[in-house]
Amino acid sequence: MIGVLSAAALTGPEASSSLPAPGFDADGNLAAVLPRQPRTVRDTGLDARLVTALVVKSLHADGKTPLSQLTGRLRLSVSVLREVLQALVGTQQAEVAYSGDSDLDVHYQLTTLGQRAAGEYLAESRYVGPAPVTLAAWRAVVTRQSQRQPDAARVTRTELDAVLDGDGLAPAIREQIGAALYSGRPLLLYGPSGSGKTSLARKLARLRQDPIAVPYAVLVNHEIIQLHDLVLHPLPLHVRALEERRSGDARWALSQRPLVHVGPELARDMLELRSDLGSGVLHAPPHILANNGLLVVDDVGRQRVPPGELLHRWLGALEAGLDHVTVPGGATHVLPFDVSLVLVTSLAPESVLDDACLRRIGYRIPVGPLSEQSYRALLRRQARQRRIDLDDSAIAFLIDHLHRRTGHALLAAYPHELLGRIADFAGFTGQPPCCDVDGLTRAWYSLFGEGDAP
């Protein structure tokens, strides 16, 4: 299963600030993020027949339909819809079913002629949803929102330290991560399983919280590709006035920069477009959904596609800013590809990737065992977060007796795992959790087995 995470899933509530959030003006206006609202059919960049088809199919699905409902379903302005509806009424394909006191309180329905037209449109495409944007418009917005732009904000030491606070990483490792992020080049984290590489990679999504615009759908060579995902593209953290977006194009959703996480399940067919006959749309592959965000490839070397093939394709696509994706049994489309790429592996990089591929990766950073001081600090911090009592004698027992005598390295995953097991045993017995010698011993043996006794 492909994991999709937003930065919101990794952070708590944001502290309020008197300063405008990134991407907003001093009044909290989001017009600078969203493209301008189209006022006419021509402004949408779409063929008039396509817009007409969407309106007719929507009226067919909903019956007598308020104008406000049409704007919500198709994400088109009232002025665009009126232009289309007036033409439909003029050709006797639609009629006004109800008219209230307000010029917005109008309901429309199809005539018999319109119902026949709806059948023809549905035979061509069953898609009924937000009007798509053009491929050219999507490319332009992806480019504008790219973190690779020369004037894009660069990560600072203060920002990185805040995100990695309490992780126990050596200063030299943080320096390398900071330089890699500043460069905008792909980053490879490698080291033993349990060293915290994946958690570290996902935390990097917290570094950029500025809102971006993501189209609900895009039109590519007469085919509609669905792009917006409610889980992957949640609302920005700092939105203050979503209802005041009349100047923005509603075909675009406001979103946090996405975090897409793929692992060993990744196969060749998951790199291409997927056809959904029921909805009449194509679904974009995960790496395309990650545009303007963070793409984490976990367990590199264990995917169902050779790592060299995967990485050469993506690294080349990143350099070009475009990837060639295919429709099953159909055409190839050239789509924008702009992500921050973080690779994670427990294998030696040289055993997974060839020299040519390794040269194209910006930074290769080892993530190994923690120092004793950092391990102690991490254990204390996580115990405090879980409200588990912990004393120094228990920490000394864990490090000197359990770790050193069994040869298990001080990996970042162990404090979380051991404290979780202590809480499990305590919950089962109805006792308050306590990280003492007895509790650690029980948790340790449940994790490694009795054969691992020191």
N, C-alpha and C positions, 0 to 999 in steps of 0.2 A: 504494500500500500504506500502511496506517495504521501508524505507528511507535508502539510502546509501550515505555516505558522505566521502570525503577524507579530510585529514588534509589540503590540498591545498585550499579547499573551506572555510576554517576557518582562513586563514592567508593571509596577503598581500605579495607583492614581497619580497624576502629574500635579505638582505644586502649581498654584496659580501664580501669574506674573503680570506686572503692569506693562510689560513690553509685548509687542505683537509677536505672535508665533511665526516661525519661518514660513514664507509663502503668503503671509497676510499683510495688509497694510495696517496703519494705526487704528483703523476703525473695524478691524476684523473682516475686511472685505476679501472674498476669495476670487474676485474677477481675474486676478493675475494668474491664478492657477487654471481655471476653466477657460476653454476657448469661448469666444463670443457667441451668443445665441443667434441662430439663423432666423431671419424675419420672413424670408420667402423660400419657396421650394428650391429656387436656384441657389440660394445661400447654403443649403445643406450639402451641396456638391453631388447630390444624388440625381439619378434620372427620375423625371416626373412620374414615369410609369411605375417605378419601384415604390415610390412614396404612396402613390394611389393604391397600389396593390396592398400595402400594409394597412391602409385605412379601411379598405373594403373587407379584407380578411378579419380585421378587428371588429367591424360592425357585424359581420357574419357570425363571429363567435359569441358576441355579447348581446345581439338583438338591439332593442332600443337603447341607445348609449348616450349618456351625457357627454358634452364636449370636454368637461374636466376629466372624465374617465379616459377619454381618448388621449389627452395630453399625458396622463400618467402612464398609460400602457406603452405608447409609442415614443415618449420623451421628446415630443416635438412641441414647438410653441403654438399658441392659439392662432397667431397670424398665418403660420404655415398650414395648419389644419383647415382653417377657414378657406384658404386658397384652394385646397384640394376638394373640400366638401362643396364649395360653391360650384366647382366644375362637375362634380358628381350629381348634384341637384339639377344643374343645367342640362345634363345628358340623361336625366330621369333614371339614374342608377341609385340615387339616395333621395330621401325626403326628410323634412323636419317633422318629427313625431310629437314634439312638445316645445313650447316657447314660454319662458317665464318672464318675470319683470325685468331681469337683467339680461344684457346681451350675451353674457356667459352662460346663462341658465337655458341652454338649448340642448335638446336631445335629437339624435339622428337615427334613422334606420334605413336598411336597404329596401329597394323595390324588388319586384320580381326580376327585372332586368339586372339589377345589382346582384341578386343572389346567383344568377347564372354567371356573371363576371367573377364572383367570389370562387365558384367552382373551378373556373379556368385558372385563376391565380393560385389556388391551393394545389392544383395538379402540377404547377411549376415548382412551387415551394410551399411547405407547410409552416414555415416560420411566421409567427405572429409575436412580435415583441418590440423592444426598443429599436428605433430606426438606426441603422449602422452609420458609422462615420466612414470616410474614404480612407484608403490605404495611405495616400499622400498626407492626409491630415494626421493620421496616427504616427507615421514616421516623423513628421515635424515635431509633434509633441514629445515623443520619446527622446528625440535629439535634444530638445530644449530642457528636458528634465534630467538629462544624463549627468551623472556624477563625474563623468570624464571631461566635461566641458572645461576649458581653461579657467573660466571664472567661477567654477563650482566650489562650494565650501569644502575645505580639506579638514580631516580629522586633526584634533589637537591633542597634546599630551594630557591636558586636564580632562577632556571628554573621555579619552580612552581609560584613564585611571578611574574615573567615576563608574564606567561600565564594568570594569574588571576588578573593582574593589572587593577584597576578601578572597580572591581566587588563589592567592599564594604564588603567582607566577614570578619567576625571577625577573629583575629589572631588565636584563639583557633580552629576554624573550619578549617583554612588553615593547622594548625599543624596536625589535624586528617587526612585530605586528604593526606598530604604529607607522613605520616606514613603508611597509607593504600596503597598508590602507591609504597612506598619503599618495603613493605612486599610482594607485588605481589598477595595478596589475594583479593577475590571479595569484592566489596564495595557497600553499600546500602545508597542512599541519600533519605531522606524522609522529608516531610514538606508540607505546604499548597500549593495549586495550585497558580502559579504566583510568587513563591519565587525564580525562576531561576534555579531549579534543573537540568532540561534537558539541558539548555544552558551550565551550569557548567560541566555536564557529557561530552558533546561533545567537550568542549574546551580541555579536557585532552588528546585528540588525537594529540594536538600540541606538546606534550612533547617529542615524539620520531619521529624524521624526518629521521632517517637512512634508506637507501634503503634496500629492501628485494627482493628476487626472488620468483615469483609466476608462477607455470606451467600453460600453456594454457589449457592443458588437462592431465588427469592421467588415466592409465590403471589399472582397478581393476577387477580381476577375469574375464578377457576377455570382460569387458564392459568399455566404455570410458565415463569419467565424466568430463564435462567442468567446469573449475575453474576460469579462468581469466575473469574479467569484466572491460570494458573500463572506466566506471564511478567509480567503486569501487577501481580499481587498477590503478590510474594515475601514470605517470612518476614521479620519485623523483624530488625534487626541485633543486638539485645541480648537475644534470647531465651535464657534460661539453663536453663529447666526445662519444656520442652514436654510432657514426660510427666506432669507434675503438674497437669493441667488438668481434673481430674475434676469440679470445680464449674462449669466453663464449658460452654455449649451448643455441642456439636460441629458443629452446622449452620452455625456461623460460623467462618471462617478468620481467623487472625491475619495481618496484612499491614502492610507499609510503606504510607505514603500514596502512591497511584499517580501516575505521570506519564504522561499520554496526549498524543501529538504527532500532529496531523493537518495535512495540507498541501494542495496543489492538487488532490489526488485526491478531496477531499471533495465528495460529491454529495447531492442531496436524499434519495435512498433510504437513504443511510447515516446519516441523522438519525433513522430510525425503527427499530422492532423488526424482526428478521429471523427468519423461520420456518424451522426445521430439521425436516423431515418424518422424517428418519431417526432422530433422537434424541427427537423428540416435545417439544421445548422451543423457546422463543423466545430469541433472543440479543439482548442489550441493545446499543444503539448506543454508539460510543466516548465521547461526552460523558457518558453515564450511567455508564459504567465508571469515569470519572474522579472520581466522587463522593468528597468529603473529600480530594481531592488537587489536582494541578496539571494544567490543560488548556492546552496550547500550540497556538495556531492559526498555522501558518507560512504565509508568502506570502499574506497577506490581500489579496484582490482578484484572485486567480488561481484560486479554487475554481470548481467546476462548478455552484455556486449563487451568486446575486448576494450580494455581501458585506453589503449593507444588510439583505437578507432574513435572512441567517444571524445577523448580530449583533443585530438587533432581537429576534429570537426568543430568543436565548440571554441577552441582557441583561435582557429581561423575565422570563425564567424564573429567572434568578439573583435578581432582586428578589423574586419570589414564593416562591422555594425549591422550585418545582415545574415540570416540563416535561410537555407533552402529547405523547405518542408513540403512533404508530398501528401496528397489525398490518396487513401487506399485505392489502388487501381486507377488513379486519375492523374491530374496535373500536379506540377510542382509550383509552389508559391514562394516568393522571396519576401520574408517578413523581418521587421527590425529586431535586433538582438542586442540588448545593452544591459548587462548585469554586473554585479560585483561577484566574482567567482571564488569560492573557498572550497578547496578539496581536503578531504580527511581520509587518512589511511593508517592502519595498524601494521602495514607491511613496509619493508624497506623501499623507498621511492625507486631505487635503481632496479628492483626486482619487478616493478609494476609498469614503469614507463620507460620508453627509450630515450636516448640522449637528446634527440631532436625535440621531443615533447618536454623534457625537463628544462631545456634551455628557454622554452617559451613561457614557462611558469615563472612569475616574477620572483617569488620568495619561497624557499623551503625551510620551514621552521620546526625544529624538534620540540615536542611537548612530552616530558618524561615525569619521573617521580618528583614529588615536592621535597623541599628541604624539611628537616625535622621541625624547625621553627614555623614554617608555613603550614605544615601538616597539623601541628598543635593549634594554630590560630584558626584553621578551617574547621577543625573539630569543635572548638569552643563556639565559633560563630554559628554553626549549624545546630548545635545543642541548644544554644540560646534561642534560635528561631523556632525550634520545636518545643521549647520550654521543658527540656530534659535536664535534670540536675547532673552536674559533672564536676569532679574534683581532680586535682593534679595527680593523685595517686593512680586514678584510673587511666589517665593519659600516659603516665609512665609505664604502667602495666601493658597497655596496648602497644606502645612503641618498643619497649625493651624486651618484653616477654613474648608477645604474640607476633609482632612483625619480624624482629631481628632473629628470633630463634627458628622461625619457619621460612625465612628468606623472602617473604612477600614485601615488595617495594611499597613505599609510602605514596600510593596513587590517590588522586583526587576523588575517585569514585567511592573509596572505602568508608569515609566518615558518614556520608549520606546513607550508604547501604547498611552499615552497622547500627546507626541510630534508628533507622527505619525498623529494623528487626527488634531492637530493644522496645520500641513503641508497640510493635505487634504482640510480643510476648506479654508486655504489661497490660495491654488492652484485653487480651484473652483471659488473663488471670484476675482482672479487675483491680490491678495495683497501679499506682502512679509510676510512670517510667523513670528509671534512674540508671545513669551510665556509670556503674560501678564495676568492680572486678568480676563479680558473678554475672552481671548483665552482659558485659563485653564477651566473656567466655562463651556464654550461651549463644550470643549473636554470631560470634566468630565461627563456632562449630557448625551452626546452621548454614553459614555462608560457604565454608570450605570443606566441611565434613570432619568426622572424628579422626580420620586418618591424617589430618593435618595438625594434630596436637603437637605443641612445642615440647 
